[in-house]
Amino acid sequence: MMKSTTIALLALTAGSTSAQFFVLYGRDTVVSRIDPIVSPGGIGMHAHEFMGAGNIDQNSDYDSLQKSTCSSVGRANGNPIIEDKSAYWHPTLYVKATNGTYLRVPVSFTDYT
């Protein structure tokens, strides 16, 4: 099995004591100043890192996400979840370097091998 960098997130099933894991493979699929919920069709107030459906853009909605042909989401056992057409995102963090440039802060990944 190929070693991959992953982020594991815990998703609790409503009304159940069992839990399911899903994994975001590798890196984000998009880093951009878009937010399809807050600023649909426009430029967002800040950058976000997106994972999940591979076709996310500023005009994304339920119908467009359902047309995605790939996803960066998979099961913790390494099998992809092709059916997951969701988009997941969080604000992008930056740090100011000593030379005055801004560097994106990497997301903390966990390697399950």
N, CA, C and O atoms as a printed pandas DataFrame, in Angstrom:
     atom_number atom_name residue_name chain_id  residue_number  x_coord  y_coord  z_coord
0              1         N          MET        A               1    0.846   -1.178    0.000
1              2        CA          MET        A               1    0.000    0.000    0.000
2              3         C          MET        A               1    0.894    1.244    0.000
3              4         O          MET        A               1    1.857    1.332    0.762
4              5         N          MET        A               2    0.563    2.181   -0.850
5              6        CA          MET        A               2    1.359    3.397   -0.947
6              7         C          MET        A               2    1.161    4.265    0.299
7              8         O          MET        A               2    0.034    4.498    0.736
8              9         N          LYS        A               3    2.247    4.724    0.845
9             10        CA          LYS        A               3    2.202    5.572    2.033
10            11         C          LYS        A               3    1.658    6.932    1.631
11            12         O          LYS        A               3    2.197    7.560    0.719
12            13         N          SER        A               4    0.629    7.392    2.272
13            14        CA          SER        A               4    0.057    8.692    1.933
14            15         C          SER        A               4   -0.111    9.532    3.188
15            16         O          SER        A               4   -0.310    9.014    4.286
16            17         N          THR        A               5   -0.029   10.820    2.998
17            18        CA          THR        A               5   -0.240   11.749    4.092
18            19         C          THR        A               5   -1.731   12.010    4.197
19            20         O          THR        A               5   -2.384   12.303    3.195
20            21         N          THR        A               6   -2.259   11.909    5.366
21            22        CA          THR        A               6   -3.704   12.038    5.549
22            23         C          THR        A               6   -4.055   12.842    6.778
23            24         O          THR        A               6   -3.254   13.005    7.698
24            25         N          ILE        A               7   -5.272   13.337    6.766
25            26        CA          ILE        A               7   -5.861   13.954    7.951
26            27         C          ILE        A               7   -7.056   13.090    8.315
27            28         O          ILE        A               7   -7.909   12.826    7.468
28            29         N          ALA        A               8   -7.128   12.652    9.547
29            30        CA          ALA        A               8   -8.278   11.856    9.970
30            31         C          ALA        A               8   -9.224   12.745   10.766
31            32         O          ALA        A               8   -8.809   13.453   11.683
32            33         N          LEU        A               9  -10.463   12.698   10.412
33            34        CA          LEU        A               9  -11.488   13.443   11.126
34            35         C          LEU        A               9  -12.508   12.457   11.661
35            36         O          LEU        A               9  -12.848   11.480   10.994
36            37         N          LEU        A              10  -12.988   12.711   12.847
37            38        CA          LEU        A              10  -13.969   11.831   13.465
38            39         C          LEU        A              10  -15.363   12.361   13.175
39            40         O          LEU        A              10  -15.670   13.519   13.458
40            41         N          ALA        A              11  -16.198   11.511   12.613
41            42        CA          ALA        A              11  -17.588   11.886   12.336
42            43         C          ALA        A              11  -18.483   10.997   13.191
43            44         O          ALA        A              11  -18.488    9.777   13.026
44            45         N          LEU        A              12  -19.224   11.593   14.085
45            46        CA          LEU        A              12  -20.084   10.816   14.973
46            47         C          LEU        A              12  -21.445   10.617   14.324
47            48         O          LEU        A              12  -22.010   11.547   13.748
48            49         N          THR        A              13  -21.962    9.414   14.419
49            50        CA          THR        A              13  -23.262    9.093   13.872
50            51         C          THR        A              13  -24.326    9.549   14.873
51            52         O          THR        A              13  -24.266    9.202   16.053
52            53         N          ALA        A              14  -25.292   10.324   14.396
53            54        CA          ALA        A              14  -26.335   10.859   15.277
54            55         C          ALA        A              14  -27.109    9.731   15.942
55            56         O          ALA        A              14  -27.537    8.789   15.276
56            57         N          GLY        A              15  -27.289    9.827   17.247
57            58        CA          GLY        A              15  -28.065    8.851   17.989
58            59         C          GLY        A              15  -27.395    7.497   18.138
59            60         O          GLY        A              15  -28.061    6.514   18.465
60            61         N          SER        A              16  -26.105    7.425   17.908
61            62        CA          SER        A              16  -25.410    6.148   17.975
62            63         C          SER        A              16  -24.109    6.311   18.746
63            64         O          SER        A              16  -23.532    7.398   18.794
64            65         N          THR        A              17  -23.660    5.228   19.343
65            66        CA          THR        A              17  -22.387    5.280   20.047
66            67         C          THR        A              17  -21.230    4.868   19.144
67            68         O          THR        A              17  -20.069    4.973   19.539
68            69         N          SER        A              18  -21.540    4.398   17.927
69            70        CA          SER        A              18  -20.469    4.016   17.009
70            71         C          SER        A              18  -19.952    5.249   16.282
71            72         O          SER        A              18  -20.661    6.242   16.124
72            73         N          ALA        A              19  -18.703    5.163   15.844
73            74        CA          ALA        A              19  -18.096    6.278   15.125
74            75         C          ALA        A              19  -17.499    5.766   13.830
75            76         O          ALA        A              19  -17.065    4.617   13.745
76            77         N          GLN        A              20  -17.478    6.623   12.824
77            78        CA          GLN        A              20  -16.878    6.305   11.535
78            79         C          GLN        A              20  -15.767    7.306   11.289
79            80         O          GLN        A              20  -15.885    8.474   11.661
80            81         N          PHE        A              21  -14.686    6.858   10.663
81            82        CA          PHE        A              21  -13.594    7.742   10.304
82            83         C          PHE        A              21  -13.627    7.978    8.812
83            84         O          PHE        A              21  -13.940    7.074    8.037
84            85         N          PHE        A              22  -13.305    9.186    8.411
85            86        CA          PHE        A              22  -13.019    9.406    7.014
86            87         C          PHE        A              22  -11.732   10.192    6.926
87            88         O          PHE        A              22  -11.346   10.865    7.881
88            89         N          VAL        A              23  -11.074   10.114    5.806
89            90        CA          VAL        A              23   -9.730   10.624    5.644
90            91         C          VAL        A              23   -9.684   11.567    4.452
91            92         O          VAL        A              23  -10.263   11.287    3.402
92            93         N          LEU        A              24   -8.994   12.681    4.623
93            94        CA          LEU        A              24   -8.747   13.599    3.510
94            95         C          LEU        A              24   -7.356   13.292    3.011
95            96         O          LEU        A              24   -6.370   13.539    3.706
96            97         N          TYR        A              25   -7.271   12.748    1.801
97            98        CA          TYR        A              25   -5.996   12.295    1.247
98            99         C          TYR        A              25   -5.112   13.449    0.844
99           100         O          TYR        A              25   -5.560   14.400    0.205
100          101         N          GLY        A              26   -3.853   13.358    1.222
101          102        CA          GLY        A              26   -2.854   14.301    0.734
102          103         C          GLY        A              26   -3.171   15.738    1.095
103          104         O          GLY        A              26   -3.549   16.036    2.228
104          105         N          ARG        A              27   -3.016   16.616    0.138
105          106        CA          ARG        A              27   -3.201   18.040    0.362
106          107         C          ARG        A              27   -4.566   18.495   -0.113
107          108         O          ARG        A              27   -5.322   17.732   -0.715
108          109         N          ASP        A              28   -4.861   19.737    0.167
109          110        CA          ASP        A              28   -6.116   20.325   -0.261
110          111         C          ASP        A              28   -6.219   20.312   -1.786
111          112         O          ASP        A              28   -5.206   20.243   -2.482
112          113         N          THR        A              29   -7.435   20.378   -2.293
113          114        CA          THR        A              29   -7.634   20.379   -3.736
114          115         C          THR        A              29   -7.616   21.792   -4.308
115          116         O          THR        A              29   -7.274   21.980   -5.476
116          117         N          VAL        A              30   -7.980   22.791   -3.499
117          118        CA          VAL        A              30   -8.019   24.181   -3.952
118          119         C          VAL        A              30   -7.639   25.090   -2.786
119          120         O          VAL        A              30   -8.080   24.867   -1.659
120          121         N          VAL        A              31   -6.826   26.108   -3.047
121          122        CA          VAL        A              31   -6.584   27.193   -2.100
122          123         C          VAL        A              31   -6.940   28.462   -2.851
123          124         O          VAL        A              31   -6.307   28.795   -3.853
124          125         N          SER        A              32   -7.963   29.179   -2.365
125          126        CA          SER        A              32   -8.438   30.344   -3.106
126          127         C          SER        A              32   -9.248   31.273   -2.212
127          128         O          SER        A              32   -9.712   30.877   -1.143
128          129         N          ARG        A              33   -9.409   32.506   -2.661
129          130        CA          ARG        A              33  -10.245   33.479   -1.949
130          131         C          ARG        A              33  -11.685   33.349   -2.425
131          132         O          ARG        A              33  -12.262   34.291   -2.969
132          133         N          ILE        A              34  -12.247   32.181   -2.214
133          134        CA          ILE        A              34  -13.654   31.955   -2.544
134          135         C          ILE        A              34  -14.369   31.397   -1.330
135          136         O          ILE        A              34  -13.759   30.757   -0.474
136          137         N          ASP        A              35  -15.665   31.645   -1.266
137          138        CA          ASP        A              35  -16.531   31.078   -0.241
138          139         C          ASP        A              35  -17.920   30.970   -0.857
139          140         O          ASP        A              35  -18.671   31.945   -0.862
140          141         N          PRO        A              36  -18.273   29.786   -1.380
141          142        CA          PRO        A              36  -19.535   29.631   -2.081
142          143         C          PRO        A              36  -20.779   29.885   -1.230
143          144         O          PRO        A              36  -21.863   30.084   -1.777
144          145         N          ILE        A              37  -20.644   29.884    0.090
145          146        CA          ILE        A              37  -21.802   30.153    0.952
146          147         C          ILE        A              37  -21.908   31.638    1.274
147          148         O          ILE        A              37  -22.971   32.233    1.097
148          149         N          VAL        A              38  -20.817   32.243    1.745
149          150        CA          VAL        A              38  -20.834   33.646    2.162
150          151         C          VAL        A              38  -20.786   34.601    0.968
151          152         O          VAL        A              38  -21.471   35.624    0.959
152          153         N          SER        A              39  -19.974   34.264   -0.041
153          154        CA          SER        A              39  -19.804   35.142   -1.213
154          155         C          SER        A              39  -19.999   34.356   -2.505
155          156         O          SER        A              39  -19.064   34.240   -3.297
156          157         N          PRO        A              40  -21.212   33.806   -2.737
157          158        CA          PRO        A              40  -21.412   32.993   -3.946
158          159         C          PRO        A              40  -21.145   33.808   -5.215
159          160         O          PRO        A              40  -21.640   34.923   -5.374
160          161         N          GLY        A              41  -20.352   33.220   -6.106
161          162        CA          GLY        A              41  -20.052   33.863   -7.381
162          163         C          GLY        A              41  -19.025   34.967   -7.314
163          164         O          GLY        A              41  -18.705   35.564   -8.342
164          165         N          GLY        A              42  -18.490   35.262   -6.126
165          166        CA          GLY        A              42  -17.567   36.386   -5.983
166          167         C          GLY        A              42  -16.276   36.029   -5.284
167          168         O          GLY        A              42  -15.953   34.860   -5.072
168          169         N          ILE        A              43  -15.553   37.064   -4.936
169          170        CA          ILE        A              43  -14.292   36.929   -4.222
170          171         C          ILE        A              43  -14.587   36.939   -2.721
171          172         O          ILE        A              43  -15.373   37.759   -2.248
172          173         N          GLY        A              44  -13.961   36.035   -1.978
173          174        CA          GLY        A              44  -14.161   35.966   -0.540
174          175         C          GLY        A              44  -13.320   36.990    0.204
175          176         O          GLY        A              44  -12.416   37.600   -0.367
176          177         N          MET        A              45  -13.624   37.172    1.477
177          178        CA          MET        A              45  -12.901   38.122    2.321
178          179         C          MET        A              45  -11.487   37.630    2.659
179          180         O          MET        A              45  -10.601   38.435    2.946
180          181         N          HIS        A              46  -11.282   36.313    2.623
181          182        CA          HIS        A              46   -9.977   35.727    2.929
182          183         C          HIS        A              46   -9.870   34.387    2.204
183          184         O          HIS        A              46  -10.857   33.885    1.664
184          185         N          ALA        A              47   -8.681   33.818    2.195
185          186        CA          ALA        A              47   -8.446   32.552    1.495
186          187         C          ALA        A              47   -8.946   31.370    2.319
187          188         O          ALA        A              47   -8.961   31.408    3.550
188          189         N          HIS        A              48   -9.351   30.333    1.617
189          190        CA          HIS        A              48   -9.766   29.072    2.226
190          191         C          HIS        A              48   -9.002   27.932    1.574
191          192         O          HIS        A              48   -8.564   28.035    0.428
192          193         N          GLU        A              49   -8.849   26.844    2.320
193          194        CA          GLU        A              49   -8.307   25.599    1.793
194          195         C          GLU        A              49   -9.466   24.622    1.677
195          196         O          GLU        A              49  -10.173   24.370    2.652
196          197         N          PHE        A              50   -9.658   24.076    0.488
197          198        CA          PHE        A              50  -10.784   23.199    0.197
198          199         C          PHE        A              50  -10.323   21.765    0.017
199          200         O          PHE        A              50   -9.249   21.511   -0.527
200          201         N          MET        A              51  -11.138   20.835    0.476
201          202        CA          MET        A              51  -10.929   19.405    0.285
202          203         C          MET        A              51  -12.270   18.796   -0.082
203          204         O          MET        A              51  -13.317   19.421    0.089
204          205         N          GLY        A              52  -12.231   17.586   -0.580
205          206        CA          GLY        A              52  -13.464   16.906   -0.961
206          207         C          GLY        A              52  -13.653   16.947   -2.462
207          208         O          GLY        A              52  -12.736   16.629   -3.219
208          209         N          ALA        A              53  -14.844   17.338   -2.894
209          210        CA          ALA        A              53  -15.178   17.371   -4.322
210          211         C          ALA        A              53  -14.134   18.157   -5.099
211          212         O          ALA        A              53  -13.758   19.262   -4.706
212          213         N          GLY        A              54  -13.672   17.590   -6.194
213          214        CA          GLY        A              54  -12.594   18.183   -6.967
214          215         C          GLY        A              54  -12.989   19.353   -7.838
215          216         O          GLY        A              54  -12.118   19.997   -8.422
216          217         N          ASN        A              55  -14.280   19.654   -7.947
217          218        CA          ASN        A              55  -14.713   20.726   -8.840
218          219         C          ASN        A              55  -15.207   21.969   -8.096
219          220         O          ASN        A              55  -15.986   22.741   -8.654
220          221         N          ILE        A              56  -14.777   22.176   -6.865
221          222        CA          ILE        A              56  -15.230   23.325   -6.076
222          223         C          ILE        A              56  -14.769   24.631   -6.713
223          224         O          ILE        A              56  -13.623   24.750   -7.146
224          225         N          ASP        A              57  -15.667   25.606   -6.766
225          226        CA          ASP        A              57  -15.325   26.952   -7.211
226          227         C          ASP        A              57  -16.289   27.939   -6.568
227          228         O          ASP        A              57  -17.135   27.543   -5.766
228          229         N          GLN        A              58  -16.172   29.223   -6.913
229          230        CA          GLN        A              58  -16.994   30.249   -6.255
230          231         C          GLN        A              58  -18.484   30.116   -6.565
231          232         O          GLN        A              58  -19.308   30.725   -5.882
232          233         N          ASN        A              59  -18.842   29.335   -7.576
233          234        CA          ASN        A              59  -20.251   29.158   -7.937
234          235         C          ASN        A              59  -20.810   27.812   -7.502
235          236         O          ASN        A              59  -21.924   27.458   -7.887
236          237         N          SER        A              60  -20.066   27.060   -6.713
237          238        CA          SER        A              60  -20.497   25.712   -6.341
238          239         C          SER        A              60  -21.795   25.734   -5.554
239          240         O          SER        A              60  -22.022   26.593   -4.702
240          241         N          ASP        A              61  -22.631   24.769   -5.867
241          242        CA          ASP        A              61  -23.859   24.522   -5.117
242          243         C          ASP        A              61  -24.069   23.008   -5.104
243          244         O          ASP        A              61  -23.247   22.259   -5.632
244          245         N          TYR        A              62  -25.145   22.573   -4.515
245          246        CA          TYR        A              62  -25.392   21.134   -4.397
246          247         C          TYR        A              62  -25.327   20.443   -5.756
247          248         O          TYR        A              62  -24.646   19.430   -5.914
248          249         N          ASP        A              63  -26.041   20.999   -6.735
249          250        CA          ASP        A              63  -26.100   20.355   -8.045
250          251         C          ASP        A              63  -24.737   20.272   -8.720
251          252         O          ASP        A              63  -24.407   19.244   -9.310
252          253         N          SER        A              64  -23.942   21.330   -8.644
253          254        CA          SER        A              64  -22.627   21.296   -9.293
254          255         C          SER        A              64  -21.690   20.326   -8.587
255          256         O          SER        A              64  -20.913   19.635   -9.246
256          257         N          LEU        A              65  -21.749   20.260   -7.254
257          258        CA          LEU        A              65  -20.885   19.328   -6.522
258          259         C          LEU        A              65  -21.230   17.878   -6.853
259          260         O          LEU        A              65  -20.345   17.022   -6.866
260          261         N          GLN        A              66  -22.504   17.592   -7.120
261          262        CA          GLN        A              66  -22.903   16.225   -7.459
262          263         C          GLN        A              66  -22.318   15.768   -8.788
263          264         O          GLN        A              66  -22.290   14.569   -9.064
264          265         N          LYS        A              67  -21.852   16.696   -9.616
265          266        CA          LYS        A              67  -21.242   16.365  -10.910
266          267         C          LYS        A              67  -19.740   16.119  -10.798
267          268         O          LYS        A              67  -19.091   15.815  -11.798
268          269         N          SER        A              68  -19.183   16.244   -9.598
269          270        CA          SER        A              68  -17.753   16.019   -9.412
270          271         C          SER        A              68  -17.407   14.573   -9.742
271          272         O          SER        A              68  -18.141   13.648   -9.392
272          273         N          THR        A              69  -16.282   14.395  -10.416
273          274        CA          THR        A              69  -15.849   13.039  -10.788
274          275         C          THR        A              69  -14.749   12.512   -9.870
275          276         O          THR        A              69  -14.297   11.379  -10.029
276          277         N          CYS        A              70  -14.313   13.340   -8.900
277          278        CA          CYS        A              70  -13.280   12.878   -7.973
278          279         C          CYS        A              70  -13.481   13.550   -6.621
279          280         O          CYS        A              70  -14.156   14.574   -6.508
280          281         N          SER        A              71  -12.885   12.955   -5.611
281          282        CA          SER        A              71  -12.967   13.482   -4.256
282          283         C          SER        A              71  -11.669   13.154   -3.531
283          284         O          SER        A              71  -11.052   12.118   -3.779
284          285         N          SER        A              72  -11.261   14.045   -2.635
285          286        CA          SER        A              72  -10.069   13.771   -1.831
286          287         C          SER        A              72  -10.450   13.123   -0.505
287          288         O          SER        A              72   -9.636   13.082    0.418
288          289         N          VAL        A              73  -11.682   12.614   -0.397
289          290        CA          VAL        A              73  -12.167   11.981    0.826
290          291         C          VAL        A              73  -12.141   10.470    0.654
291          292         O          VAL        A              73  -12.516    9.946   -0.395
292          293         N          GLY        A              74  -11.693    9.773    1.700
293          294        CA          GLY        A              74  -11.667    8.314    1.660
294          295         C          GLY        A              74  -11.908    7.723    3.031
295          296         O          GLY        A              74  -12.000    8.437    4.030
296          297         N          ARG        A              75  -12.006    6.424    3.059
297          298        CA          ARG        A              75  -12.168    5.700    4.319
298          299         C          ARG        A              75  -10.806    5.553    4.996
299          300         O          ARG        A              75   -9.770    5.586    4.332
300          301         N          ALA        A              76  -10.814    5.395    6.295
301          302        CA          ALA        A              76   -9.563    5.265    7.040
302          303         C          ALA        A              76   -8.765    4.042    6.601
303          304         O          ALA        A              76   -7.553    3.991    6.812
304          305         N          ASN        A              77   -9.429    3.050    5.991
305          306        CA          ASN        A              77   -8.713    1.849    5.543
306          307         C          ASN        A              77   -8.041    2.057    4.185
307          308         O          ASN        A              77   -7.437    1.127    3.650
308          309         N          GLY        A              78   -8.137    3.255    3.624
309          310        CA          GLY        A              78   -7.469    3.559    2.362
310          311         C          GLY        A              78   -8.359    3.506    1.142
311          312         O          GLY        A              78   -7.933    3.915    0.062
312          313         N          ASN        A              79   -9.576    3.019    1.274
313          314        CA          ASN        A              79  -10.488    2.962    0.137
314          315         C          ASN        A              79  -11.169    4.315   -0.065
315          316         O          ASN        A              79  -11.637    4.920    0.900
316          317         N          PRO        A              80  -11.230    4.791   -1.298
317          318        CA          PRO        A              80  -11.872    6.089   -1.542
318          319         C          PRO        A              80  -13.379    6.032   -1.332
319          320         O          PRO        A              80  -13.998    4.974   -1.442
320          321         N          ILE        A              81  -13.949    7.179   -1.032
321          322        CA          ILE        A              81  -15.405    7.307   -0.941
322          323         C          ILE        A              81  -15.835    8.149   -2.148
323          324         O          ILE        A              81  -16.022    9.361   -2.036
324          325         N          ILE        A              82  -15.984    7.504   -3.274
325          326        CA          ILE        A              82  -16.325    8.193   -4.517
326          327         C          ILE        A              82  -17.680    8.890   -4.390
327          328         O          ILE        A              82  -17.910    9.929   -5.008
328          329         N          GLU        A              83  -18.566    8.317   -3.591
329          330        CA          GLU        A              83  -19.919    8.863   -3.445
330          331         C          GLU        A              83  -19.943   10.176   -2.668
331          332         O          GLU        A              83  -20.932   10.905   -2.738
332          333         N          ASP        A              84  -18.887   10.496   -1.933
333          334        CA          ASP        A              84  -18.864   11.732   -1.140
334          335         C          ASP        A              84  -18.531   12.902   -2.052
335          336         O          ASP        A              84  -17.373   13.119   -2.409
336          337         N          LYS        A              85  -19.550   13.644   -2.417
337          338        CA          LYS        A              85  -19.392   14.797   -3.304
338          339         C          LYS        A              85  -19.400   16.104   -2.504
339          340         O          LYS        A              85  -19.591   17.178   -3.073
340          341         N          SER        A              86  -19.196   16.013   -1.199
341          342        CA          SER        A              86  -19.205   17.197   -0.339
342          343         C          SER        A              86  -17.928   18.013   -0.517
343          344         O          SER        A              86  -16.915   17.514   -1.007
344          345         N          ALA        A              87  -18.000   19.267   -0.110
345          346        CA          ALA        A              87  -16.825   20.133   -0.075
346          347         C          ALA        A              87  -16.599   20.539    1.381
347          348         O          ALA        A              87  -17.536   20.910    2.088
348          349         N          TYR        A              88  -15.356   20.465    1.810
349          350        CA          TYR        A              88  -14.963   20.825    3.168
350          351         C          TYR        A              88  -13.933   21.932    3.058
351          352         O          TYR        A              88  -13.026   21.849    2.231
352          353         N          TRP        A              89  -14.056   22.980    3.884
353          354        CA          TRP        A              89  -13.059   24.034    3.831
354          355         C          TRP        A              89  -12.881   24.723    5.161
355          356         O          TRP        A              89  -13.740   24.678    6.041
356          357         N          HIS        A              90  -11.722   25.368    5.274
357          358        CA          HIS        A              90  -11.394   26.138    6.473
358          359         C          HIS        A              90  -10.532   27.319    6.034
359          360         O          HIS        A              90   -9.909   27.264    4.974
360          361         N          PRO        A              91  -10.486   28.382    6.831
361          362        CA          PRO        A              91   -9.643   29.535    6.475
362          363         C          PRO        A              91   -8.177   29.125    6.362
363          364         O          PRO        A              91   -7.694   28.279    7.115
364          365         N          THR        A              92   -7.488   29.731    5.420
365          366        CA          THR        A              92   -6.060   29.507    5.240
366          367         C          THR        A              92   -5.301   30.401    6.211
367          368         O          THR        A              92   -5.607   31.586    6.339
368          369         N          LEU        A              93   -4.323   29.837    6.887
369          370        CA          LEU        A              93   -3.502   30.602    7.826
370          371         C          LEU        A              93   -2.164   30.942    7.185
371          372         O          LEU        A              93   -1.571   30.123    6.483
372          373         N          TYR        A              94   -1.700   32.152    7.436
373          374        CA          TYR        A              94   -0.408   32.599    6.920
374          375         C          TYR        A              94    0.444   33.119    8.071
375          376         O          TYR        A              94   -0.081   33.561    9.093
376          377         N          VAL        A              95    1.756   33.062    7.898
377          378        CA          VAL        A              95    2.702   33.633    8.842
378          379         C          VAL        A              95    3.596   34.587    8.060
379          380         O          VAL        A              95    3.974   34.301    6.924
380          381         N          LYS        A              96    3.931   35.711    8.664
381          382        CA          LYS        A              96    4.812   36.675    8.017
382          383         C          LYS        A              96    6.261   36.279    8.286
383          384         O          LYS        A              96    6.693   36.195    9.435
384          385         N          ALA        A              97    7.002   36.038    7.206
385          386        CA          ALA        A              97    8.409   35.652    7.313
386          387         C          ALA        A              97    9.268   36.870    7.647
387          388         O          ALA        A              97    8.823   38.009    7.509
388          389         N          THR        A              98   10.495   36.623    8.084
389          390        CA          THR        A              98   11.399   37.720    8.449
390          391         C          THR        A              98   11.730   38.619    7.264
391          392         O          THR        A              98   12.110   39.774    7.453
392          393         N          ASN        A              99   11.589   38.097    6.032
393          394        CA          ASN        A              99   11.862   38.923    4.845
394          395         C          ASN        A              99   10.629   39.695    4.384
395          396         O          ASN        A              99   10.673   40.366    3.353
396          397         N          GLY        A             100    9.534   39.610    5.131
397          398        CA          GLY        A             100    8.333   40.374    4.810
398          399         C          GLY        A             100    7.315   39.644    3.957
399          400         O          GLY        A             100    6.203   40.140    3.776
400          401         N          THR        A             101    7.661   38.479    3.428
401          402        CA          THR        A             101    6.696   37.724    2.639
402          403         C          THR        A             101    5.794   36.911    3.561
403          404         O          THR        A             101    6.102   36.708    4.735
404          405         N          TYR        A             102    4.687   36.456    3.011
405          406        CA          TYR        A             102    3.751   35.639    3.773
406          407         C          TYR        A             102    3.810   34.205    3.284
407          408         O          TYR        A             102    3.790   33.944    2.082
408          409         N          LEU        A             103    3.884   33.276    4.230
409          410        CA          LEU        A             103    3.947   31.855    3.921
410          411         C          LEU        A             103    2.706   31.178    4.466
411          412         O          LEU        A             103    2.269   31.465    5.580
412          413         N          ARG        A             104    2.138   30.274    3.672
413          414        CA          ARG        A             104    0.966   29.534    4.120
414          415         C          ARG        A             104    1.394   28.536    5.185
415          416         O          ARG        A             104    2.374   27.814    5.005
416          417         N          VAL        A             105    0.661   28.493    6.294
417          418        CA          VAL        A             105    0.938   27.549    7.374
418          419         C          VAL        A             105    0.384   26.194    6.954
419          420         O          VAL        A             105   -0.802   26.080    6.644
420          421         N          PRO        A             106    1.228   25.168    6.939
421          422        CA          PRO        A             106    0.733   23.855    6.507
422          423         C          PRO        A             106   -0.247   23.274    7.520
423          424         O          PRO        A             106   -0.129   23.487    8.726
424          425         N          VAL        A             107   -1.210   22.539    6.994
425          426        CA          VAL        A             107   -2.157   21.825    7.841
426          427         C          VAL        A             107   -1.410   20.671    8.480
427          428         O          VAL        A             107   -0.553   20.058    7.843
428          429         N          SER        A             108   -1.721   20.372    9.718
429          430        CA          SER        A             108   -1.069   19.265   10.413
430          431         C          SER        A             108   -1.656   17.947    9.908
431          432         O          SER        A             108   -2.857   17.708   10.035
432          433         N          PHE        A             109   -0.812   17.100    9.338
433          434        CA          PHE        A             109   -1.243   15.827    8.791
434          435         C          PHE        A             109   -0.847   14.698    9.720
435          436         O          PHE        A             109    0.144   14.794   10.445
436          437         N          THR        A             110   -1.614   13.645    9.694
437          438        CA          THR        A             110   -1.298   12.434   10.422
438          439         C          THR        A             110   -1.086   11.322    9.423
439          440         O          THR        A             110   -1.891   11.160    8.506
440          441         N          ASP        A             111   -0.042   10.565    9.572
441          442        CA          ASP        A             111    0.277    9.485    8.654
442          443         C          ASP        A             111   -0.124    8.163    9.294
443          444         O          ASP        A             111    0.470    7.748   10.289
444          445         N          TYR        A             112   -1.131    7.498    8.727
445          446        CA          TYR        A             112   -1.579    6.205    9.243
446          447         C          TYR        A             112   -1.031    5.102    8.344
447          448         O          TYR        A             112   -1.644    4.747    7.337
448          449         N          THR        A             113    0.121    4.568    8.712
449          450        CA          THR        A             113    0.708    3.487    7.902
450          451         C          THR        A             113    0.934    2.260    8.744
451          452         O          THR        A             113    1.420    1.246    8.241
